[in-house]
């Protein structure tokens, strides 16, 4: 069978399919695996993660490695961070408070008590509530939602009393925390989904709980080390990995996906699994008649996540000791900031996130130098912002904002710089409208209403645009769902063929990508 794209979902699915005895060929247009989950070396020896910069809940990937007879820790070194990140709250007169977030509950209570003593008393109750919520919702994240009947599965019915779909994350947190800064400490994680905590469904309070309960990890060498380890294992167990190979379109025999065309050559396949930005890649590779539930007009109207404005900076010299591995500046008037992004206005007092990987991993920059990754949430391209005109002005604004974190002298020390704005996300990384976190995770774009893992006969998808959604552990879980459904379909088709039962759209068996 054929897998299009060697991103995290495509690699995870390839491992599971190969383990099941299926011959897998992976087609990747770039020279490097990982998609946006890759680490690149820039001139001067600086190393940067392009997209994700940390790892959550590694148990799912560890399970995938274990199913292949391997231990994840033998392939990748994961450093658990403590503190996980430094939250810096901006006020009208500068910094209004900070929290060194940690999974040590007593220390976390002490940190929160410095801002809101009464809120600190409710931390354990929040954890216990979300421990229960995750226990009930985990089976929902592990099941497929390709039929309406799945919406009333036993797992879904058991989880419903804990979901409170009418509440936003922020509203749910108000039951525990009165101080808006404390609520942000447990809700800014909705930005991993590209959504506002004031609109994101309350289910996603489990995101912050996952961090505090199960840890935030740095893969030594960058997140690309995980992708490279997956690719290395895949080739060892027989996956045919073809880099620098551009897939032009998926082929169909009747209604069934039967192969693809890559670099002008036809490859027949029993099934095709696509890993890529859903709205971009499906319109490019799959004719509209083969996606009746997701025609062009529906994709164009889909609610999208925000985008990001990125600075990758190679800096001569060290950073101040106060700058940890992850630092997040939460703007004064955070709710206004988020509303501007959602409504398509470029915030001029933005929040931002800084990764100083060298705090933990000395291999991310040459001796005596620093690699800084700066991310600023901004509207996606549907806002119509002229990034060519505003790019340099916005860069200057972000460098000015970094002074609030004690980084007041870095501009003269910059020795390497790369900017990625929403336009580059679309043009260089094939991200629809530059929406870096894919389709929004509102109630009508989740579960059954999100693009299905089994997209059509012989056609499967994996990635942030399908169920369960965005974020590395969730994408790995989606790969398990898609691989399981695909294995079941191929097993059923082969059993039918062995029994002499004809199929309406017979499987192709002659292609080298089978």
C-alpha positions in Angstrom: 0.0 0.0 0.0 1.0 3.7 -0.4 1.4 6.4 2.2 1.6 10.0 1.0 3.7 12.1 3.3 6.3 11.2 6.0 5.0 13.5 8.7 4.4 12.1 12.2 1.1 10.6 11.3 2.3 9.0 8.1 5.4 7.5 9.8 3.4 6.1 12.7 0.9 4.6 10.4 3.6 3.1 8.2 5.2 1.4 11.3 1.8 -0.1 12.3 1.0 -1.3 8.8 4.4 -2.8 8.3 4.2 -4.6 11.6 1.0 -6.1 10.4 2.8 -7.6 7.4 1.7 -5.1 4.8 4.3 -3.9 2.3 4.3 -0.1 2.7 5.8 2.5 0.4 6.0 6.1 1.8 6.3 9.0 -0.7 7.7 12.2 0.7 8.2 15.3 -1.4 11.0 16.8 0.8 14.5 15.5 1.3 13.9 15.1 5.1 11.1 13.2 7.0 8.9 14.8 9.6 6.9 17.4 7.7 6.8 20.4 10.1 8.0 18.1 12.9 11.5 18.3 11.8 14.7 19.9 13.0 16.9 21.9 10.6 20.4 23.1 10.8 20.9 26.7 9.7 24.2 28.4 8.6 26.4 28.9 11.6 25.5 25.6 13.2 22.2 26.7 14.8 19.5 24.0 15.0 15.8 24.8 15.1 12.6 22.8 15.3 10.3 24.1 12.5 7.0 23.4 14.1 6.4 21.5 17.4 9.1 22.1 20.0 8.2 19.7 22.8 6.6 16.3 23.4 3.6 15.4 25.4 2.2 12.1 26.6 4.9 9.9 24.9 3.1 6.7 26.0 1.2 6.5 22.7 4.4 6.6 20.6 6.1 4.3 23.1 3.2 1.8 22.5 3.7 2.1 18.7 7.5 1.3 19.1 6.7 -1.5 21.4 4.3 -3.1 18.9 7.3 -3.2 16.5 9.4 -4.9 19.2 11.4 -1.8 20.1 11.7 0.6 23.1 11.2 4.3 22.3 13.9 5.2 24.9 16.5 3.2 22.9 15.9 5.5 19.9 15.2 8.9 21.4 16.3 10.6 24.6 13.4 12.5 26.1 14.2 15.0 28.9 11.3 15.9 31.2 11.4 19.6 31.8 10.9 21.0 35.3 9.7 23.7 35.3 7.7 22.9 32.2 7.6 26.6 31.2 7.8 30.1 32.7 4.5 32.0 32.3 5.0 35.8 32.4 1.8 37.9 32.7 1.8 41.4 31.3 0.0 44.2 33.2 -0.7 47.8 32.6 2.6 48.8 34.2 4.9 46.0 33.0 4.9 42.4 34.4 2.0 41.7 36.8 3.2 38.2 37.9 4.8 35.0 36.9 4.3 31.2 37.3 7.0 28.6 37.0 4.8 25.8 35.9 5.7 22.4 37.3 4.2 19.0 37.7 5.1 19.0 41.4 1.7 19.8 42.8 3.0 21.4 46.1 5.4 23.7 44.2 2.7 24.6 41.7 0.3 25.5 44.5 3.1 27.7 46.0 3.6 29.4 42.6 -0.1 30.1 42.2 -0.5 31.3 45.8 1.9 34.1 44.9 -0.8 35.4 42.6 -4.0 34.2 44.1 -3.9 32.3 47.4 -7.5 31.2 47.3 -7.0 29.7 43.8 -4.0 27.7 45.0 -6.4 25.7 47.3 -8.3 24.4 44.2 -5.4 23.0 42.2 -5.8 19.4 43.5 -9.6 19.5 42.8 -8.9 20.6 39.2 -6.4 17.8 38.8 -8.8 15.2 40.2 -11.7 16.3 38.0 -9.6 16.3 34.9 -8.0 12.9 35.8 -11.6 11.5 35.7 -12.5 13.4 32.5 -9.4 12.0 30.7 -10.2 8.5 31.9 -13.7 8.7 30.4 -12.7 10.5 27.2 -9.6 8.5 26.3 -11.6 5.7 24.8 -13.5 8.2 22.7 -10.2 9.5 21.3 -9.2 5.9 20.5 -12.3 5.0 18.5 -13.2 5.8 14.9 -16.1 8.2 14.1 -16.9 7.2 10.5 -20.6 6.5 11.1 -23.3 8.4 12.9 -23.8 5.4 15.1 -20.4 6.0 16.6 -21.8 9.1 18.2 -23.8 6.9 20.6 -21.1 4.3 21.3 -20.8 3.0 24.8 -17.6 5.1 25.3 -19.2 8.2 24.0 -22.3 7.7 26.3 -20.1 7.1 29.3 -18.1 10.3 28.6 -21.0 12.6 28.0 -21.7 13.6 31.7 -18.1 14.8 31.9 -17.9 16.9 28.7 -20.3 19.9 29.3 -20.3 20.9 25.6 -22.0 24.2 26.4 -19.1 25.5 28.4 -15.9 27.0 27.1 -12.5 26.1 28.7 -12.3 29.5 30.4 -15.9 29.2 31.8 -15.2 25.7 33.0 -12.1 26.9 34.8 -14.0 29.7 36.6 -15.4 27.0 38.8 -11.9 26.5 40.3 -10.0 29.7 39.7 -11.1 33.3 40.1 -7.9 35.0 39.0 -7.8 35.3 35.2 -4.0 34.8 35.2 -4.4 31.5 36.9 -7.0 30.4 34.5 -4.6 31.3 31.7 -2.1 28.9 33.3 -4.5 26.1 32.7 -6.1 27.3 29.4 -3.4 28.9 27.1 -2.8 25.3 25.9 -5.9 25.7 23.6 -3.5 27.5 21.3 -2.1 24.1 20.5 -5.4 23.7 18.7 -5.2 27.2 17.3 -8.3 28.1 19.3 -9.4 30.6 22.0 -9.9 29.4 25.5 -13.0 31.6 25.6 -14.6 29.6 22.7 -12.8 26.2 22.8 -15.1 23.4 24.2 -14.5 22.7 27.9 -13.3 19.1 27.1 -9.9 20.6 26.3 -9.1 21.4 29.9 -7.5 18.0 29.7 -4.6 19.5 27.6 -3.1 21.4 30.6 -3.8 18.4 32.9 -1.9 16.2 30.5 1.1 18.5 30.8 1.1 18.7 34.6 0.3 15.0 35.1 2.3 13.4 32.4 5.1 15.9 31.7 6.5 18.1 29.0 9.5 16.6 27.3 12.4 17.9 25.1 13.7 15.3 22.7 17.5 15.7 22.7 18.5 17.0 19.3 15.1 18.5 18.7 11.6 17.1 17.8 13.0 16.1 14.5 15.0 13.4 16.3 11.7 11.6 17.0 10.7 11.7 13.3 14.2 10.5 12.3 14.0 7.6 14.8 10.6 6.6 13.4 11.9 6.7 9.8 14.9 4.7 10.8 12.8 2.0 12.4 10.4 2.0 9.5 13.1 1.2 7.0 14.6 -1.5 9.2 11.2 -3.3 9.3 10.8 -3.1 5.5 9.1 0.2 4.7 10.2 1.6 1.4 10.8 5.3 2.1 11.1 7.5 -1.0 12.3 11.0 -0.3 12.3 13.8 -2.9 9.3 12.2 -4.5 6.3 14.4 -5.4 2.8 12.8 -5.5 0.7 14.4 -8.1 -2.7 12.7 -7.7 -4.4 9.6 -6.3 -5.8 7.1 -8.8 -9.2 5.4 -8.5 -10.7 2.2 -9.9 -14.4 3.1 -9.8 -14.9 4.5 -6.3 -11.9 2.8 -4.8 -8.5 4.4 -4.4 -6.1 2.1 -6.4 -2.8 3.9 -6.4 -1.1 7.2 -7.2 1.0 9.1 -9.7 4.4 10.3 -8.4 6.9 12.2 -10.5 5.0 11.1 -13.6 5.1 7.4 -12.7 2.1 5.3 -11.8 2.1 3.1 -8.7 -0.7 0.6 -8.1 -1.7 0.0 -4.5 -4.3 -1.9 -2.4 -5.0 1.3 -0.5 -3.7 4.8 -0.1 -3.2 6.7 3.2 -2.7 10.5 3.0 -0.7 12.4 5.6 -0.8 16.2 5.1 -2.7 19.4 5.7 -6.2 18.2 5.0 -7.7 21.2 3.2 -4.6 21.7 1.1 -3.6 18.1 0.2 -7.1 16.6 -0.4 -8.0 19.2 -2.9 -4.7 18.8 -4.7 -4.7 15.0 -4.8 -8.3 13.8 -4.7 -10.9 14.7 -7.3 -14.0 16.4 -5.9 -16.2 13.5 -6.9 -14.3 11.2 -4.6 -14.9 13.4 -1.5 -18.7 14.0 -1.6 -18.8 15.0 2.1 -15.9 17.5 1.7 -16.3 19.2 -1.6 -14.4 22.4 -2.4 -17.1 24.7 -1.2 -17.3 23.0 2.2 -13.6 23.0 2.6 -13.5 26.7 1.8 -16.2 27.4 4.4 -14.5 25.3 7.1 -13.5 27.0 10.3 -9.8 27.2 10.5 -7.2 27.7 13.3 -5.1 30.8 13.6 -1.7 31.1 12.0 1.7 32.0 13.5 4.4 34.5 12.8 7.8 32.9 13.4 11.3 34.1 14.2 14.2 31.6 14.2 17.2 33.5 15.6 20.8 32.5 15.8 22.4 34.8 18.4 26.0 35.3 19.4 26.3 35.0 23.2 24.2 33.6 26.0 20.8 34.3 27.3 20.0 35.7 30.8 19.7 33.0 33.5 16.0 34.0 33.9 15.1 32.7 30.4 14.3 29.0 30.8 13.6 26.3 28.2 10.0 27.5 27.4 8.8 31.1 28.2 5.3 32.4 27.4 4.5 36.1 27.5 0.7 36.5 28.0 -0.3 39.9 26.9 -2.3 42.4 28.9 -5.9 42.1 27.8 -5.3 38.5 26.7 -9.0 38.0 25.9 -8.9 41.1 23.6 -5.7 39.7 22.0 -7.3 36.4 21.2 -10.5 38.0 20.0 -8.5 40.1 17.5 -6.8 37.0 16.1 -10.1 35.2 15.8 -11.8 38.1 14.1 -8.9 38.7 11.7 -7.2 41.7 13.2 -3.4 41.6 13.6 -2.7 42.2 17.4 -0.2 45.0 18.0 0.3 43.9 21.7 0.6 40.2 21.0 1.3 37.3 23.3 4.3 35.2 22.3 6.2 32.0 23.1 10.0 31.6 23.2 11.9 28.3 23.1 15.5 28.5 24.4 16.3 24.8 23.7 20.0 25.4 24.7 18.8 25.8 28.3 18.5 22.0 28.3 20.2 20.8 25.1 23.7 22.2 24.4 23.6 20.7 20.9 21.1 23.2 19.5 23.7 26.0 18.9 27.5 26.3 18.7 29.4 27.0 21.9 28.9 30.6 23.0 25.8 31.0 20.9 22.1 30.6 21.3 19.2 29.4 19.0 15.9 31.1 19.8 12.5 30.1 18.4 9.9 32.8 18.8 6.2 32.1 17.9 3.4 34.7 17.8 -0.2 33.7 17.2 -1.7 35.7 14.3 -4.7 35.5 12.0 -4.6 33.1 9.1 -4.6 34.3 5.5 -8.4 34.7 5.4 -7.9 37.9 7.3 -6.4 39.5 4.1 -3.3 41.0 5.9 -0.6 42.2 3.5 2.4 40.4 5.1 4.8 41.7 2.5 4.0 45.2 3.6 4.0 44.6 7.4 6.5 41.8 7.8 9.5 44.0 8.9 7.3 46.3 11.1 6.0 43.2 12.9 9.4 41.8 13.3 10.5 45.0 15.0 7.5 44.9 17.2 8.3 41.3 18.4 11.9 42.2 19.1 10.6 45.1 21.2 8.2 42.8 23.0 11.0 40.4 23.9 12.5 43.1 26.1 9.8 42.3 28.6 11.5 38.9 29.0 14.9 40.5 29.6 16.0 40.2 26.0 16.8 43.8 25.3 20.1 43.5 23.6 19.7 40.7 21.1 19.2 42.5 17.8 22.8 43.5 17.5 23.9 40.0 18.2 21.7 38.2 15.6 23.9 36.2 13.3 21.2 34.1 11.6 17.5 34.9 11.1 14.6 33.3 9.4 11.0 34.6 9.4 8.0 32.4 8.5 4.7 34.3 8.3 1.3 32.9 7.3 2.2 33.4 3.6 5.2 31.1 3.9 3.2 28.5 5.8 0.9 28.2 2.8 3.5 28.6 0.0 6.5 26.7 1.5 4.8 24.2 3.8 1.5 23.5 2.0 -0.7 24.8 4.9 -4.1 25.9 3.7 -4.6 29.6 4.4 -1.5 29.4 6.6 -3.7 27.9 9.4 -0.9 26.1 11.2 -3.1 24.1 13.5 -5.4 22.9 10.8 -9.2 22.8 11.0 -10.6 24.5 14.2 -11.7 22.1 17.0 -15.2 23.4 17.5 -18.1 21.1 18.3 -19.2 20.8 14.6 -15.7 20.0 13.4 -15.0 17.2 15.9 -15.7 13.5 16.1 -18.1 12.4 13.4 -18.1 15.9 11.9 -14.4 16.0 11.4 -13.0 14.4 8.2 -13.1 10.6 8.7 -10.0 8.5 9.1 -11.5 6.1 6.6 -12.2 8.7 4.0 -13.5 6.4 1.3 -13.0 2.9 -0.2 -9.3 2.2 0.0 -8.6 5.8 1.0 -7.5 6.9 4.5 -6.2 10.1 6.0 -4.1 10.9 9.1 -2.9 14.2 10.6 -4.3 17.1 12.5 -7.2 17.5 10.0 -8.9 14.2 10.8 -10.2 12.7 14.1 -9.0 12.9 16.8 -7.3 16.3 15.9 -4.1 18.3 16.2 -1.1 17.8 18.5 1.5 15.1 18.3 0.1 12.6 20.7 -3.4 13.0 19.2 -2.0 12.6 15.7 -0.2 9.4 16.7 -3.5 8.2 18.1 -5.2 9.1 14.8 -2.5 7.0 13.0 -3.5 4.0 15.2 -7.1 4.5 14.3 -6.4 4.8 10.5 -4.0 1.9 10.5 -6.5 -0.3 12.4 -9.3 0.5 10.0 -7.1 -0.1 7.0 -5.8 -3.4 8.3 -9.4 -4.5 8.9 -10.4 -3.6 5.4 -7.5 -5.3 3.7 -8.0 -8.4 5.8 -11.7 -8.5 5.0 -11.0 -8.0 1.3 -8.4 -10.7 1.2 -10.7 -13.1 3.1 -13.4 -12.4 0.6 -11.1 -13.1 -2.2 -9.9 -16.3 -0.7 -13.5 -17.4 -0.3 -14.2 -16.5 -3.9 -16.6 -13.7 -3.1 -16.3 -11.0 -5.9 -16.0 -7.3 -4.9 -17.6 -4.4 -6.7 -14.2 -2.7 -6.9 -11.5 -5.3 -6.8 -8.2 -4.6 -5.1 -5.2 -3.8 -7.3 -2.4 -6.3 -6.5 0.2 -5.8 -9.2 1.7 -2.5 -8.1 5.1 -2.1 -6.4 3.5 0.1 -3.8 1.1 -2.6 -2.7 
